[in-house]
Amino acid sequence: MISTLIGQGSQRAAVTEVDEKAAGAPTTIRLSPEARTFFAAHAEAFGQMSMSSFIAMTLEGVMRETQASDRDQPHLQMKRQIELTRDRILHVFRVHGYEPQEIAEFLNDFGVSVSTLHDEKAFLDLLTDPLIDRVRRHFHVPAGWLGDGPAYGYPPPVRNWYKGTEGAIARLVALAKAGRRPKVLIVRNRRAKFANAFEQGDKAATEPVGIVIAKEHRLHHRTHTLYETWEFQRWNYDKCRHYLKALIEWIERQRNSPSYHDRIYIQGISLEPALLEKLERGQLLPTEVLAMDRQDGSTIWYPEDLMDPERSDEAAEISFVREHYCKEDVFQKYLDALINPDHEPAHRHDERDL
């Protein structure tokens, strides 16, 4: 049985105890004076029932409401979907450092203002597919995640560098020519054993490696860093290593070649295994993962060393990569594109995706 002990005086709180035999352990609920008054009044209104019975009935109702299927309440399902879209849109802006005024300016074409952001209903009325699509393209998140996708674990939109070195280079060149100052982050496990993966292949533990592109977006005289998550592969597989090393080789040549634009830089980031997994699975946005990593103490490594015969632990395959994966005509085409601001290489990109 649930028994209720009402303290004397207006400042005493009501305490609800659950019988130990019925629930396994005693539990108390302390109520504020306002809550105690509320429950007492409603218990009386329900026909002189005890306050403990009313509290039990209330908790039972909360439980059943929570457990109720959305299929039985389509209006609640729709409401949650709309509110989830709103919350996720505002979330991606906030974690990337956008102030309300900047959000309003960015979405001004859709009728969004600072007062709109303050008015929940007014902002909900403006959640159209074109608005969602613009946010999706800007932050490189799936449209489904901004809609009614799962709360965690969305598949990030990825670009191929494995078997797609030219496309990856073309993307970096397009970003550089658009003034986005791209930086290539090669991410791996903080306790990665690349030597084992290199020597033993799939007989060794899988060592995932991926790419995150950091790029700049200027708004209101402020600069925000946005991110693209590129695909993950495993260092154990020789072709994965070869294609990535070819991309590293081009980036290093670009750093030492004439260019009309800002340089494209590269950096290695070692993440804690749990963070790396959340990044790969899309359970956290790249900006969230990197912020957590900085708090934890980032570990930097140097991908360019992989293509340096004097520094690389995998020097045995450098000449093979240069001969078979570094296409000189392709490499030169994109180096030339950086010299001439008017020259456009064959690969074109939708400017909305830059």
C-alpha positions as CSV (number, residue, x, y, z in Angstrom):
1,M,0.0,0.0,0.0
2,I,1.1,3.6,-0.6
3,S,0.8,5.7,2.5
4,T,1.2,9.5,2.6
5,L,2.6,11.4,5.5
6,I,1.6,15.0,5.6
7,G,3.9,17.2,7.6
8,Q,2.6,19.9,9.9
9,G,3.0,23.5,8.8
10,S,3.0,25.1,5.3
11,Q,6.8,24.6,4.8
12,R,6.7,20.9,5.4
13,A,6.7,18.7,2.3
14,A,4.5,15.7,1.7
15,V,6.3,12.4,1.7
16,T,5.1,9.3,-0.2
17,E,6.4,5.9,1.0
18,V,6.1,2.7,-1.0
19,D,5.6,-0.5,0.9
20,E,8.9,-2.4,0.9
21,K,7.1,-5.8,0.4
22,A,5.2,-4.5,-2.6
23,A,8.1,-2.7,-4.4
24,G,11.2,-4.3,-3.0
25,A,12.7,-1.2,-1.5
26,P,11.3,1.9,0.3
27,T,10.8,5.0,-1.9
28,T,9.9,8.5,-0.9
29,I,8.6,11.4,-3.0
30,R,9.0,14.8,-1.5
31,L,6.5,17.4,-2.7
32,S,6.7,21.1,-2.6
33,P,3.9,22.9,-0.7
34,E,2.4,23.9,-4.1
35,A,2.4,20.3,-5.3
36,R,0.9,19.1,-2.1
37,T,-1.9,21.6,-2.3
38,F,-2.6,20.6,-5.9
39,F,-2.8,16.9,-5.2
40,A,-4.9,17.4,-2.1
41,A,-7.4,19.5,-3.9
42,H,-7.7,17.2,-6.9
43,A,-8.0,14.1,-4.7
44,E,-10.9,15.8,-2.9
45,A,-12.5,16.8,-6.2
46,F,-12.3,13.1,-7.4
47,G,-14.7,12.1,-4.6
48,Q,-12.9,12.3,-1.3
49,M,-10.2,9.8,-2.4
50,S,-7.0,9.7,-0.5
51,M,-4.1,11.8,-1.7
52,S,-1.9,8.7,-1.9
53,S,-4.4,7.1,-4.2
54,F,-4.6,10.1,-6.4
55,I,-0.8,10.3,-6.6
56,A,-0.7,6.6,-7.5
57,M,-3.4,7.1,-10.2
58,T,-1.5,10.1,-11.6
59,L,1.8,8.2,-11.8
60,E,0.0,5.3,-13.4
61,G,-1.5,7.7,-16.0
62,V,1.9,9.1,-16.8
63,M,3.3,5.6,-17.2
64,R,0.6,4.6,-19.6
65,E,0.8,7.8,-21.6
66,T,4.5,7.3,-22.0
67,Q,4.0,3.7,-23.1
68,A,1.2,4.5,-25.5
69,S,1.9,3.8,-29.1
70,D,2.3,6.7,-31.4
71,R,0.2,4.7,-33.9
72,D,-2.7,5.1,-31.6
73,Q,-2.1,8.9,-31.3
74,P,-1.1,10.2,-34.8
75,H,-1.6,13.8,-33.7
76,L,1.1,13.3,-31.1
77,Q,3.4,11.5,-33.6
78,M,3.1,14.4,-36.0
79,K,3.6,17.0,-33.2
80,R,6.8,15.2,-32.1
81,Q,8.1,15.0,-35.7
82,I,7.6,18.7,-36.3
83,E,9.2,19.7,-33.0
84,L,12.1,17.3,-33.5
85,T,12.8,18.9,-36.9
86,R,12.8,22.3,-35.3
87,D,15.1,21.2,-32.4
88,R,17.6,19.5,-34.7
89,I,17.8,22.5,-37.0
90,L,18.5,24.9,-34.1
91,H,20.9,22.3,-32.6
92,V,23.2,22.2,-35.6
93,F,23.3,26.0,-35.7
94,R,24.1,26.3,-32.0
95,V,26.8,23.6,-31.9
96,H,28.5,25.4,-34.8
97,G,28.5,28.6,-32.9
98,Y,25.8,30.6,-34.7
99,E,24.1,33.3,-32.8
100,P,20.4,34.0,-33.2
101,Q,21.0,37.0,-35.4
102,E,23.2,34.9,-37.7
103,I,20.6,32.1,-37.9
104,A,18.0,34.7,-38.8
105,E,20.3,36.2,-41.5
106,F,21.1,32.8,-42.9
107,L,17.4,31.8,-43.1
108,N,16.2,35.3,-44.0
109,D,15.1,34.1,-47.5
110,F,12.5,31.9,-45.8
111,G,11.0,34.6,-43.7
112,V,13.0,33.8,-40.5
113,S,13.8,36.7,-38.2
114,V,15.1,36.9,-34.6
115,S,11.5,37.3,-33.4
116,T,10.5,34.3,-35.4
117,L,13.1,32.2,-33.5
118,H,11.7,33.5,-30.3
119,D,8.1,32.6,-31.3
120,E,7.9,28.8,-31.3
121,K,4.7,28.6,-33.4
122,A,5.9,31.2,-35.9
123,F,9.1,29.2,-36.6
124,L,7.3,25.9,-36.9
125,D,5.1,27.5,-39.6
126,L,8.2,28.2,-41.7
127,L,9.6,24.7,-41.6
128,T,9.4,23.9,-45.3
129,D,11.3,21.4,-47.5
130,P,13.4,24.2,-49.1
131,L,14.5,25.5,-45.7
132,I,15.3,22.1,-44.4
133,D,17.3,21.4,-47.6
134,R,19.3,24.5,-47.2
135,V,20.3,23.5,-43.6
136,R,21.0,20.0,-44.8
137,R,23.4,21.2,-47.5
138,H,25.1,23.7,-45.3
139,F,25.9,21.4,-42.5
140,H,26.1,18.2,-44.5
141,V,23.5,16.3,-42.5
142,P,20.9,13.9,-43.9
143,A,17.5,15.3,-44.7
144,G,15.9,12.4,-42.9
145,W,17.8,13.2,-39.7
146,L,16.3,16.7,-39.8
147,G,12.9,15.2,-40.3
148,D,11.8,12.1,-38.4
149,G,14.9,10.0,-38.4
150,P,16.2,8.3,-35.3
151,A,17.5,10.5,-32.5
152,Y,21.0,8.9,-32.8
153,G,22.8,7.0,-35.4
154,Y,22.0,8.7,-38.7
155,P,24.3,7.7,-41.6
156,P,26.4,10.7,-42.5
157,P,26.4,11.8,-46.1
158,V,29.9,10.7,-47.3
159,R,32.2,11.4,-50.2
160,N,34.4,8.6,-51.6
161,W,38.1,8.8,-51.4
162,Y,38.6,5.1,-51.6
163,K,38.7,4.3,-55.4
164,G,37.9,8.0,-55.9
165,T,41.0,10.0,-55.4
166,E,40.3,12.3,-58.3
167,G,36.8,13.1,-57.0
168,A,38.3,13.8,-53.5
169,I,40.9,16.1,-55.0
170,A,38.3,17.9,-57.1
171,R,36.2,18.5,-54.0
172,L,39.1,20.1,-52.1
173,V,40.0,22.3,-55.1
174,A,36.4,23.5,-55.4
175,L,36.4,24.4,-51.7
176,A,39.7,26.2,-51.9
177,K,38.6,28.2,-55.0
178,A,35.4,29.1,-53.1
179,G,37.5,30.6,-50.3
180,R,36.5,27.9,-47.8
181,R,40.1,27.2,-46.7
182,P,39.6,23.4,-46.4
183,K,41.6,21.4,-44.0
184,V,41.8,17.6,-44.3
185,L,41.6,15.8,-40.9
186,I,42.6,12.1,-41.0
187,V,41.0,10.5,-38.0
188,R,41.9,7.2,-36.4
189,N,41.8,5.3,-33.1
190,R,43.9,6.9,-30.4
191,R,45.3,3.5,-29.6
192,A,45.6,2.4,-33.2
193,K,48.2,-0.2,-34.1
194,F,48.8,0.7,-37.8
195,A,52.0,-1.4,-37.8
196,N,50.0,-4.5,-37.0
197,A,47.3,-3.7,-39.6
198,F,50.0,-3.0,-42.2
199,E,51.9,-6.2,-41.5
200,Q,49.1,-8.7,-40.8
201,G,46.2,-7.3,-42.8
202,D,42.8,-8.8,-41.8
203,K,44.5,-11.1,-39.4
204,A,45.0,-8.0,-37.1
205,A,42.3,-6.1,-35.3
206,T,40.4,-3.8,-37.7
207,E,41.8,-0.2,-37.6
208,P,39.3,2.2,-39.0
209,V,40.4,5.4,-40.6
210,G,38.3,8.2,-42.0
211,I,38.4,11.8,-43.3
212,V,36.7,14.9,-41.9
213,I,37.0,18.1,-43.9
214,A,37.0,21.3,-41.9
215,K,36.0,24.5,-43.9
216,E,35.2,28.1,-43.1
217,H,31.9,29.9,-43.4
218,R,31.9,33.7,-42.9
219,L,28.8,35.5,-41.7
220,H,28.3,38.8,-39.9
221,H,32.1,39.3,-39.9
222,R,32.5,36.1,-37.9
223,T,34.0,32.9,-39.2
224,H,32.4,29.5,-38.4
225,T,34.0,26.1,-38.9
226,L,31.8,23.6,-40.7
227,Y,32.6,19.9,-41.3
228,E,32.1,17.2,-43.9
229,T,32.4,13.6,-42.8
230,W,33.9,11.5,-45.6
231,E,33.8,7.7,-45.6
232,F,35.6,5.4,-43.2
233,Q,37.7,2.5,-44.4
234,R,40.1,0.0,-42.7
235,W,43.8,0.4,-42.7
236,N,44.2,-3.4,-42.8
237,Y,43.2,-3.5,-46.5
238,D,46.2,-2.5,-48.7
239,K,44.1,-0.7,-51.4
240,C,42.4,1.5,-48.8
241,R,45.9,2.6,-47.6
242,H,47.1,3.1,-51.2
243,Y,44.2,5.4,-52.2
244,L,44.5,7.5,-49.0
245,K,48.2,7.8,-49.4
246,A,47.7,9.0,-53.0
247,L,45.4,11.7,-51.7
248,I,48.0,12.7,-49.1
249,E,50.7,12.8,-51.8
250,W,48.6,15.3,-53.9
251,I,48.0,17.5,-50.9
252,E,51.7,17.6,-50.1
253,R,52.5,18.5,-53.7
254,Q,49.8,21.2,-53.6
255,R,51.5,22.7,-50.5
256,N,54.8,23.0,-52.4
257,S,53.3,24.2,-55.8
258,P,52.3,27.7,-56.9
259,S,48.7,28.6,-56.1
260,Y,46.4,31.5,-56.5
261,H,44.4,30.3,-53.5
262,D,44.9,29.5,-49.8
263,R,46.8,26.2,-49.2
264,I,45.0,23.0,-48.4
265,Y,46.4,21.6,-45.2
266,I,46.3,18.1,-43.7
267,Q,46.4,17.0,-40.1
268,G,46.0,13.6,-38.3
269,I,43.6,13.4,-35.3
270,S,43.6,10.4,-33.0
271,L,40.2,10.0,-31.2
272,E,39.2,7.9,-28.2
273,P,37.6,4.7,-29.6
274,A,34.1,5.6,-28.3
275,L,34.3,9.0,-30.0
276,L,35.6,7.5,-33.2
277,E,32.7,5.1,-33.3
278,K,30.2,7.8,-32.7
279,L,31.6,9.9,-35.5
280,E,31.7,6.9,-37.9
281,R,28.1,6.0,-37.1
282,G,26.8,9.6,-37.1
283,Q,25.8,9.5,-33.4
284,L,27.5,12.8,-32.9
285,L,28.2,15.7,-35.3
286,P,31.9,16.2,-36.1
287,T,32.0,19.5,-34.3
288,E,30.7,17.8,-31.1
289,V,33.2,14.9,-31.4
290,L,36.2,17.3,-32.0
291,A,35.1,19.6,-29.1
292,M,34.9,16.5,-26.7
293,D,38.3,15.4,-28.0
294,R,39.9,18.8,-27.3
295,Q,38.6,18.6,-23.7
296,D,40.0,15.1,-23.4
297,G,43.4,16.1,-24.8
298,S,43.9,15.8,-28.5
299,T,46.5,13.5,-29.9
300,I,48.0,14.8,-33.2
301,W,49.8,12.7,-35.8
302,Y,51.2,13.6,-39.2
303,P,49.7,11.8,-42.2
304,E,52.3,13.3,-44.5
305,D,55.0,11.2,-42.8
306,L,53.3,8.1,-44.4
307,M,54.7,9.3,-47.8
308,D,58.1,10.3,-46.5
309,P,60.6,7.4,-47.0
310,E,62.7,8.7,-44.1
311,R,59.9,8.8,-41.6
312,S,57.3,6.3,-42.7
313,D,57.0,2.9,-41.0
314,E,55.4,1.7,-44.2
315,A,58.1,3.0,-46.6
316,A,58.1,-0.3,-48.5
317,E,54.9,0.6,-50.4
318,I,55.6,4.3,-51.1
319,S,57.1,3.7,-54.5
320,F,54.2,1.3,-55.4
321,V,51.6,4.0,-54.4
322,R,53.3,6.7,-56.5
323,E,53.6,4.5,-59.5
324,H,50.2,2.9,-59.6
325,Y,47.9,5.4,-57.7
326,C,49.3,8.8,-58.3
327,K,48.1,9.7,-61.9
328,E,50.4,12.4,-63.0
329,D,48.0,13.9,-65.5
330,V,45.2,14.1,-63.0
331,F,47.5,15.5,-60.3
332,Q,48.8,18.2,-62.6
333,K,45.3,19.1,-63.8
334,Y,44.2,20.0,-60.4
335,L,47.4,21.8,-59.5
336,D,46.9,23.9,-62.6
337,A,43.4,24.7,-61.5
338,L,44.8,26.3,-58.4
339,I,47.1,28.5,-60.3
340,N,44.5,29.9,-62.6
341,P,41.4,31.3,-60.8
342,D,39.3,31.0,-64.0
343,H,40.3,27.5,-64.8
344,E,37.7,24.9,-63.9
345,P,38.6,21.2,-63.8
346,A,36.3,18.5,-65.2
347,H,34.7,17.7,-61.9
348,R,32.0,20.3,-61.1
349,H,30.2,20.8,-57.8
350,D,26.9,22.4,-56.9
351,E,27.8,25.6,-55.2
352,R,25.1,25.1,-52.6
353,D,27.1,22.1,-51.3
354,L,30.3,24.1,-50.8
